[in-house]
């Protein structure tokens, strides 16, 4: 099959747009969308320092985001640092812009707990190193799953973290992939030779829910954005369940 945007061989079908894309066009489409979103929020600007954490919650999406931001920072004068915690094993992401972070070990976490865990340690690293923003790899699919979890489990306060940007301690945490579905980011990472897994996350509930949601079509993955603002106004601030976490940056 040929790419719908050029004559090269297609390597992926993207359900959200209905396009078959070659790797070069996939790169361009994702980079353009993320660049537009981050530019609107002022995240990429001369002199800015941004942190991209490689997360337990969605390791492949975060590796893909790091790869994209690496490519697009040229011409912006933005310093980008990729932080890999001790709880993650990653391949294909090396370089001077990569730092290792020792994070105190947790018991096996659910996917929801892993999301909060990643926000906690990445924010602490950003504060220690005086970064201006954290680019978090929350995809449209992740947002939908966490929204459903917060409703079904009575954890409305989780909603406050699912908006496009939420400032904590003076540092904005930007959910940089809300316009991209998780399956596309996983494919992007694999096509670029990136591999990673979290050592401390229990698989199960979220994976099963993903299977159930497959038949709903791509619109379902983005529909939660319409209700986030309304629900977040009613949500109480989530208690920091990882307040005793120890974080050490290895330079």
N, C-alpha and C positions, 0 to 999 in steps of 0.2 A: 504493500500500500504506500501511496505517496503522501507526503505532508500536504495538508490543506493550504499552507501558506507559502510553500515553495515546491520545487520538484524533487527534493531529496527524499530518501526513504524514511517513512514514519516509524517511530519507536514507541509511541505512547498514544493512547486514546484518552482524551480528557472529557469526562462526562459533563462537567459543569458548563463547558463551552460547546461541546459537540465536535471538537476539532481533533483530527489526527495530526500529530506534530513530530517533526524530526528533533533531534537533540538540540541543534542550534536554535530552532524557533522556540522550543520549550524554554531554553535559557533566556531568550529575549523577552518572551511573554511574562515569565515570572519576575525577571529583573525589572522590567518596565512597571509592572503593577506594584511591586514592593518599593521601588524608588519613588513612585508617585505618592504612595502613602506616607513614607518616611519624610519626604520633602515637605509635605503638607504640615506635618507635625514639627518640623524644624529639627529633626533628629540628626540629619546629615548636613553639617555646616562647618566652615573653616574653624579649626580650633576645638571642635567638639570631641569628647572622648566617650565612646559607647562600648558597652560590654554585651557580648553575645554568649549566653550560657549554653553549654551542651547539657541537655536535661535528661533526667530519668523519665519524666512523664512522656515525652515523645522524642526519643534520641535521634531518630532519622530526620525528623522535621527540623530539629535544631542544628544538626550537621548541615543539612541543605541550606538553611537560612545563613549559617556562617559562611558557607561557600559562596552564596549569592552576594552577601554584603562585602565580602573580600573583593569581588569583582567590581562592584559598583562604587566603592569608596574612592576610586581614582578620580581626581579632579575636584573632589570636595574638600580635601584637606582635613578629613575626619580621621581620628585615631580609633581603630577598631581592635578590640582585644577579645579573643575567644577563650572562655574559661571552661576547663574540663574537670569535673569533680572526681574524687577518688571512688565514688560509687558507679562510675561509668567507664566502660572499656570502649575505646573508639579507635578506628583505623582510617587513615586517609586524610587526617587533619593535623598536619604538623607545620611548624614554622615559628619565626620569631614573635609572631603575634598571638601565640598560644601559651597560656599559663595553666599550671596544674593547681588544683585546690584540694586540700585535705579537709574533708567534712566528716564530723563524728558519725559513726555508724548507727543506722536505725534498724529496728526490726523490719521484717518484710512489710512493705507498704502497699496499700491499695493505690489505684491510679489517681484517685482524688487526693490522697495524702501525698503522693509523689509530686503532684502539681504544686501544693503548698510548700513542700520541702524545697523544690527548685526555686520558687520565688524567694524563699527565706535566705538561702545561702547566696544566691546571685545578688540580692539586694545588699547583703552584708559585704560582699566582695566589692561591689560598686562604691559603697561608702568608704571602705578602707583605702581604696585606690583613687578616690575622688573623681569618679566617672560622672558624666552628665546624664546618662540614660542607660537603661537596660532594654535590649531588644529581645523580647520573649517569643518563643516559637509556638504560640497558641494558634492552631489552624481553625478553620470554620467547623471542621468535624469535631475537634476537641471542645470547641465552644458549645456545640450542640449537646455533646455527651455530658459536660459538666453542668450545663443549664438543667438538663433532665434530672441529673443526680441531685442538684440542689433543691429541685421541686419535690421529687419523690422521697428524698430522705429528710426533708425539713431543714435543710441547711441554706436558708435564703441568703445568708451573709456571704456565701461564696460568689454570688452574683456580682458583687462589687469589683471582683478581680477579672471579670470577663468582658469589660468594656475595652474600647480601643486603647485607651491610656488611663492609668491610675497612678497618681503620685503618692509615694510613701517616703517620709523623711526627707522631702525635698528632691527626691530622685524619681523621675517618671519611668514607670515600667510600661513599655509599649508592646502590645500584642501585635507583632509585625506581620503575622500570616493569616489574619482574619478573612482575607479575600481569597484564600487558597484552601482546597480540601486536602486532608491528610494523605490520601492515596497518591495524589500528584507529587507531594513533597517526598514521600517514601520512594516513588519511582525516580524522581530527580536525584536523590541521594545515591540510590543504587546505580544509576546510569553514570554517575561521576565517580564510582568506586569507593564511596563512603560506607563504612560499616560501624555499627555501635549497638551497645545494649547496656541496660541498667542491671546491676547485680542485686538490687534490693526491692524490686517491685513484683508484687503478686499479680499475675495475669488472671483473667477470668471474667468478672462482671462486665467490664467495659468492652472486652472483645466480643462477648456474647451479644451485647446490645448493638454493637456495630453490625453484626450479622443480621439482626432483626431489622435494622434501619436501611439495609442495602436496597430493599425494594421500594423505598419511598421516593427515590430520585434525588438528583443533586440539589433541588430547591430546599429540601429538608435541612441540609447542612448549613444553609445560610439564613434560614427563617428565624433563628433565635435572636438575631441582631435586632429585630423589630421590637422585641420585648425587654431586652437587657436594660435600656434606660429606665423604663417604668419600674421594673423589679428592683433595680439597684437603688432607687430612691427610697424603697421600703426596707432595704436590707440593713442589718446592724453590722458593725465592723467585726470581722472574723477574729476570734482570739488566736494569737500566735501560738500554735501547738508545738512549734519548734524553737521556743524561746531559749532553751538550754543548749541549742546546737553549737558545737565548736567548729569554727571555720579558720583555716590557715592557708594563706596564699603562698605557693612555692615559686619564687622568682628564679 
